[in-house]
Amino acid sequence: MAKSQSTAAQSTADKTVRVRLVKSLGGVQARHRLSVKALGLGKINDVRELKDSPQVRGLINTVYYLVRVEE
């Protein structure tokens, strides 16, 4: 049973999501600016490959209108 759990953990750990900032942060709520910064994005067309986790998905959902997800 321990083996199946470890392989499941590895498969979820291997999943990544690519996020690209496509809109400017001018005129955006400060909280949303912080979410973009937490994703590691700073300038337009910056791309980051992040581990696909609920926390990252929550940040992406917060600023969905500023970023594009490239899976």
KEVO-877893 format. One record per atom (N, C-alpha, C): y, z, x; atom name; residue in one letter. Coordinates in pm, 1 decimal. Layout:
<recs>
- y;z;x;atom;rest
- Y;Z;X;CA;A
...
</recs>
This chain:
<recs>
- y;z;x;atom;rest
- -119.5;0.0;82.4;N;M
- 0.0;0.0;0.0;CA;M
- 126.0;0.0;86.9;C;M
- 121.3;66.1;198.0;N;A
- 237.4;72.0;286.1;CA;A
- 270.9;-65.7;342.4;C;A
- 167.0;-148.1;365.8;N;K
- 191.8;-281.5;419.6;CA;K
- 267.9;-368.3;320.6;C;K
- 232.3;-362.2;192.6;N;S
- 300.0;-445.6;94.2;CA;S
- 446.5;-404.5;78.4;C;S
- 474.2;-276.8;90.6;N;Q
- 612.4;-231.0;81.4;CA;Q
- 692.3;-277.1;201.5;C;Q
- 632.2;-273.8;320.8;N;S
- 705.8;-314.5;439.7;CA;S
- 732.7;-464.0;438.3;C;S
- 639.2;-544.4;388.5;N;T
- 663.5;-689.3;381.2;CA;T
- 768.9;-719.7;276.0;C;T
- 770.6;-643.6;167.9;N;A
- 874.3;-663.1;66.8;CA;A
- 1011.1;-626.5;122.8;C;A
- 1015.1;-522.3;202.9;N;A
- 1141.6;-481.9;263.5;CA;A
- 1189.5;-586.4;363.3;C;A
- 1098.4;-647.5;436.8;N;Q
- 1136.3;-750.7;531.9;CA;Q
- 1188.5;-874.0;461.2;C;Q
- 1126.7;-911.9;349.6;N;S
- 1171.5;-1032.4;280.3;CA;S
- 1310.5;-1013.1;220.5;C;S
- 1342.5;-893.5;173.5;N;T
- 1476.5;-870.1;121.1;CA;T
- 1577.6;-856.4;233.8;C;T
- 1533.0;-806.3;349.5;N;A
- 1624.0;-790.4;462.7;CA;A
- 1659.3;-926.1;522.8;C;A
- 1570.7;-1023.3;508.7;N;D
- 1595.0;-1154.9;565.6;CA;D
- 1691.0;-1238.8;481.6;C;D
- 1711.8;-1202.6;358.0;N;K
- 1798.7;-1281.1;270.8;CA;K
- 1944.3;-1262.3;310.4;C;K
- 2013.7;-1373.1;321.8;N;T
- 2155.8;-1367.1;353.6;CA;T
- 2231.7;-1453.1;255.2;C;T
- 2360.0;-1432.4;251.2;N;V
- 2447.9;-1510.4;165.0;CA;V
- 2569.9;-1549.8;247.6;C;V
- 2608.0;-1676.4;238.0;N;R
- 2726.4;-1724.7;308.7;CA;R
- 2844.8;-1721.7;211.8;C;R
- 2954.5;-1663.5;256.8;N;V
- 3073.5;-1649.0;173.5;CA;V
- 3189.9;-1716.8;244.1;C;V
- 3264.2;-1799.8;171.3;N;R
- 3379.3;-1870.7;226.3;CA;R
- 3503.5;-1834.8;144.4;C;R
- 3611.5;-1799.5;213.7;N;L
- 3739.0;-1772.5;147.6;CA;L
- 3807.2;-1905.6;119.8;C;L
- 3833.4;-1935.4;-7.7;N;V
- 3887.5;-2066.7;-43.9;CA;V
- 4029.9;-2059.9;-98.0;C;V
- 4079.7;-1941.5;-128.7;N;K
- 4216.4;-1928.6;-178.6;CA;K
- 4291.4;-1824.7;-97.6;C;K
- 4422.7;-1839.9;-97.7;N;S
- 4509.2;-1749.8;-23.4;CA;S
- 4514.2;-1611.8;-88.2;C;S
- 4547.3;-1512.5;-9.1;N;L
- 4556.5;-1375.8;-59.1;CA;L
- 4697.5;-1341.2;-107.8;C;L
- 4789.3;-1434.5;-101.2;N;G
- 4924.9;-1409.6;-148.7;CA;G
- 4927.8;-1387.0;-298.2;C;G
- 4992.7;-1281.3;-341.0;N;G
- 5004.5;-1251.5;-483.3;CA;G
- 4879.9;-1190.8;-543.4;C;G
- 4790.3;-1143.2;-459.7;N;V
- 4664.4;-1085.1;-505.8;CA;V
- 4675.5;-933.5;-501.5;C;V
- 4606.5;-867.7;-592.3;N;Q
- 4606.9;-721.2;-594.6;CA;Q
- 4563.3;-664.9;-459.8;C;Q
- 4622.1;-555.1;-421.7;N;A
- 4589.3;-492.4;-293.3;CA;A
- 4442.0;-455.3;-285.8;C;A
- 4385.6;-411.9;-396.4;N;R
- 4244.3;-375.1;-399.1;CA;R
- 4156.4;-496.1;-369.6;C;R
- 4196.0;-612.3;-418.9;N;H
- 4119.4;-733.4;-394.1;CA;H
- 4134.3;-779.3;-249.4;C;H
- 4251.7;-759.3;-192.2;N;R
- 4270.3;-789.8;-49.4;CA;R
- 4175.9;-706.4;35.9;C;R
- 4161.9;-579.8;-0.4;N;L
- 4071.4;-492.0;73.6;CA;L
- 3926.3;-536.2;58.4;C;L
- 3890.6;-586.1;-58.8;N;S
- 3754.1;-635.5;-79.8;CA;S
- 3726.5;-756.9;7.1;C;S
- 3824.5;-846.2;18.7;N;V
- 3808.8;-964.3;103.4;CA;V
- 3795.3;-921.5;248.9;C;V
- 3875.2;-824.0;289.9;N;K
- 3867.8;-774.2;427.0;CA;K
- 3732.3;-708.6;452.8;C;K
- 3679.6;-638.0;353.9;N;A
- 3548.7;-573.6;367.9;CA;A
- 3438.1;-677.0;383.5;C;A
- 3457.4;-795.1;326.2;N;L
- 3360.8;-903.8;343.4;CA;L
- 3373.5;-969.6;480.3;C;L
- 3477.8;-933.6;554.7;N;G
- 3496.4;-988.8;688.1;CA;G
- 3572.6;-1119.2;689.6;C;G
- 3644.5;-1148.1;582.9;N;L
- 3720.5;-1272.4;572.1;CA;L
- 3868.4;-1243.7;591.4;C;L
- 3937.4;-1332.1;660.5;N;G
- 4078.7;-1308.7;685.5;CA;G
- 4165.6;-1427.6;651.3;C;G
- 4122.9;-1546.1;692.5;N;K
- 4201.2;-1667.0;669.6;CA;K
- 4124.6;-1762.6;579.3;C;K
- 4196.3;-1855.3;521.8;N;I
- 4133.0;-1955.5;436.7;CA;I
- 4029.5;-2032.2;518.9;C;I
- 3916.9;-2060.2;456.4;N;N
- 3801.8;-2130.2;514.6;CA;N
- 3723.8;-2046.7;615.0;C;N
- 3751.6;-1917.6;625.5;N;D
- 3665.1;-1830.4;704.7;CA;D
- 3530.8;-1819.7;634.2;C;D
- 3423.6;-1821.7;712.5;N;V
- 3288.2;-1812.5;657.1;CA;V
- 3217.1;-1697.1;725.0;C;V
- 3147.5;-1617.0;645.6;N;R
- 3066.3;-1507.4;698.6;CA;R
- 2928.4;-1516.1;635.7;C;R
- 2828.5;-1487.6;715.3;N;E
- 2692.4;-1478.5;664.0;CA;E
- 2657.8;-1330.7;658.6;C;E
- 2637.5;-1280.7;537.4;N;L
- 2617.0;-1138.2;514.5;CA;L
- 2479.5;-1112.9;454.5;C;L
- 2429.3;-992.7;475.5;N;K
- 2302.5;-954.1;414.9;CA;K
- 2321.1;-948.3;263.9;C;K
- 2227.8;-1006.3;192.2;N;D
- 2236.0;-1008.3;46.3;CA;D
- 2193.8;-872.3;-7.8;C;D
- 2293.2;-793.4;-47.9;N;S
- 2266.4;-659.8;-100.3;CA;S
- 2353.3;-638.5;-224.2;C;S
- 2321.1;-538.8;-304.0;N;P
- 2403.3;-510.2;-422.4;CA;P
- 2549.2;-480.1;-387.8;C;P
- 2572.3;-415.8;-273.2;N;Q
- 2708.9;-383.0;-233.7;CA;Q
- 2788.7;-509.7;-204.3;C;Q
- 2728.2;-602.1;-131.5;N;V
- 2795.9;-728.0;-98.9;CA;V
- 2817.3;-809.2;-225.1;C;V
- 2718.2;-813.9;-312.6;N;R
- 2732.9;-888.0;-438.6;CA;R
- 2845.1;-829.3;-523.8;C;R
- 2859.5;-697.0;-521.3;N;G
- 2967.4;-633.3;-595.8;CA;G
- 3104.0;-673.1;-542.3;C;G
- 3118.2;-679.2;-410.0;N;L
- 3244.9;-723.1;-350.2;CA;L
- 3274.0;-868.0;-386.7;C;L
- 3170.8;-951.7;-382.8;N;I
- 3188.4;-1093.0;-417.8;CA;I
- 3230.5;-1105.8;-563.9;C;I
- 3167.9;-1028.6;-652.0;N;N
- 3203.9;-1034.9;-794.2;CA;N
- 3346.9;-989.3;-818.2;C;N
- 3394.7;-897.4;-736.2;N;T
- 3532.3;-849.2;-750.2;CA;T
- 3633.4;-959.4;-720.8;C;T
- 3604.3;-1042.1;-621.3;N;V
- 3699.5;-1145.2;-577.2;CA;V
- 3641.3;-1285.5;-597.9;C;V
- 3566.4;-1302.4;-707.1;N;Y
- 3498.8;-1429.4;-734.9;CA;Y
- 3594.8;-1547.7;-737.1;C;Y
- 3718.6;-1526.1;-773.8;N;Y
- 3816.1;-1633.8;-785.6;CA;Y
- 3879.1;-1672.5;-651.8;C;Y
- 3847.1;-1598.0;-546.4;N;L
- 3900.9;-1625.5;-413.0;CA;L
- 3796.8;-1682.5;-316.8;C;L
- 3669.1;-1663.5;-348.5;N;V
- 3563.8;-1699.9;-254.8;CA;V
- 3465.9;-1797.8;-318.3;C;V
- 3390.7;-1864.8;-232.7;N;R
- 3280.7;-1950.9;-276.1;CA;R
- 3155.4;-1902.0;-205.8;C;R
- 3046.5;-1889.4;-281.8;N;V
- 2919.6;-1844.9;-226.6;CA;V
- 2836.0;-1967.6;-195.3;C;V
- 2789.9;-1975.3;-70.8;N;E
- 2707.0;-2086.0;-25.1;CA;E
- 2571.4;-2027.2;11.5;C;E
- 2477.4;-2035.4;-80.0;N;E
- 2346.6;-1971.4;-56.2;CA;E
- 2252.3;-2063.6;15.4;C;E
</recs>
